[in-house]
Structure formats: C-alpha cells, structure tokens
Amino acid sequence: MDRNKFVLYAYPFRTRAERVLWALKEFGYPYEVVRLDPFKGETKTKEFLSLNPSGKVPILTHNGEVLTESLAILEYLNDISTSKKLIPTESKAAYKYRKVVHYGLTEIEPYLWVAEQDSRSRALYTWPKGTYKDAIAQVRENIKPVWEWINASPYIAGDQFTLADIYFYQLIAWSKEHQIETPSAAKEYLKRLESRANFPAEILIQREDL
Ligand SMILES: N[C@@H](CCC(=O)N[C@@H](CS)C(=O)NCC(=O)O)C(=O)O
C-alpha cells in the first residue's frame, strides 16, 4: 500500500465520513476508502479496535498515524495543507467559524445522533420509547439559528467557504433524512456548495428531497 495515501474507513452508507471525504478532495490529498459494516460487527473486530478502541468510524490513517474524530480530522487536514486554508485566521472570522461549528457539535449533532440510535441504528442501541420523537423535536428547534446564518451570508461562517460548510452540509443532509424541512435560502446554499469543483458527487443530497 502507498504509505503516503490517506485511508478513510467509513460505513457503507451516508455518515460523518462524508465530511472527511469532502475535505480530502478539497485539499487534493490522495486517498482510498475502506467500507466497514457495523451491523456485521466489522467495526468491532480486534483489527479495527486496535486502530480505534471506541469502535467508531470515520477514522483516517496516514503514514502509520491513526486519526479519529471527524471534525478534528478536518482541522488536521487544514493544518498540514500548505496550498489551501479553510479555517479563517483573522480573529473575528475565526470566532464566527468556531461559533457555528461548536453550535453544531453541541446543539444539533447530539440530538441527531440520539435520533439515529433510536431509528436506523436501533440494533446497536436501546433507548426508551419516545426518544426519537423528542430528539427530532429538539433538532427542529435548535436548527433555527442555522437558517438565520445561511440567510445572512453566502457561507455558514461568513463570506468565505470554510470547513464549517463541509460540516453543515452533512448536518443538514442528516437532518433532512429525519424530515427536518429546509427553507428556500438553505436550498440555495446547498446548491452553492454542490457546485464547487471538489464537491464529491457521491454525497449529493437527492434533488427530490429538496
Ligand atoms: N464524534 C465522532 C462520532 C463517530 C461516530 O459515532 N460514528 C458512527 C458512524 S457516523 C459510528 O461509528 N457508530 C458506530 C457505533 O455507534 O457503534 C466523530 O465525529 O467522528
């Protein structure tokens, strides 16, 4: 195997790995994807647990390094890039970037993840009755500021495309899978992101969903 190549371990279906995939393309790194099916125990094998003891994907390996946590991976890819930067450095713009990412990570993603565990991933988790409905209600409420940010600027953290857009594309796609409605300005935003040269066609939100 080419040691310089990044290897992305991902589920066989839509997941957080899409964030990493898009970032790899944006930065122009060579990579290959290894698909693992959690419902067949493929993320809990001895071999995989030696890479990530939490038994979670995505993980990214590179030159003998094992990287975990999708957002941290994105930021690492940005740090090592010498040709392109997708995190603002000017303090106000950097704050806006961090604000939106931290908001997604604390106020939206946890509820989507719990909803997921009480729906498609129910075979792996056990939640009390009603959890799914309550979690989705919380996503619907907490996603409102996101629609306002999208209304206010062409990209989620301001005038420039950043890693936050990669993150929010996946969060919005995920929430759409749970029937969270997307306002028209957000539909335009998604199309703007999809028209980027490095947008990975395989993560496109189906048009009929919009
Ligand atoms: N915070 C982690 C979450 C990773 C995670 O939970 N990944 C899911 C798939 S998107 C997973 O591996 N689930 C397997 C399981 O829960 O056993 C990240 O952002 O990378």
The ligand as a Gaussian input file, in Angstrom:
#p B3LYP/6-31G(d) Opt

LIG

0 1
 N      -17.640000      12.098000      17.363000
 C      -17.314000      11.064000      16.406000
 C      -18.536000      10.172000      16.230000
 C      -18.211000       8.923000      15.477000
 C      -19.420000       8.020000      15.348000
 O      -20.228000       7.882000      16.270000
 N      -19.547000       7.397000      14.184000
 C      -20.636000       6.497000      13.929000
 C      -20.912000       6.436000      12.420000
 S      -21.141000       8.032000      11.686000
 C      -20.229000       5.109000      14.391000
 O      -19.117000       4.690000      14.169000
 N      -21.129000       4.379000      15.019000
 C      -20.861000       3.027000      15.405000
 C      -21.382000       2.773000      16.734000
 O      -22.022000       3.667000      17.292000
 O      -21.139000       1.668000      17.214000
 C      -16.888000      11.713000      15.077000
 O      -17.344000      12.826000      14.769000
 O      -16.057000      11.145000      14.351000

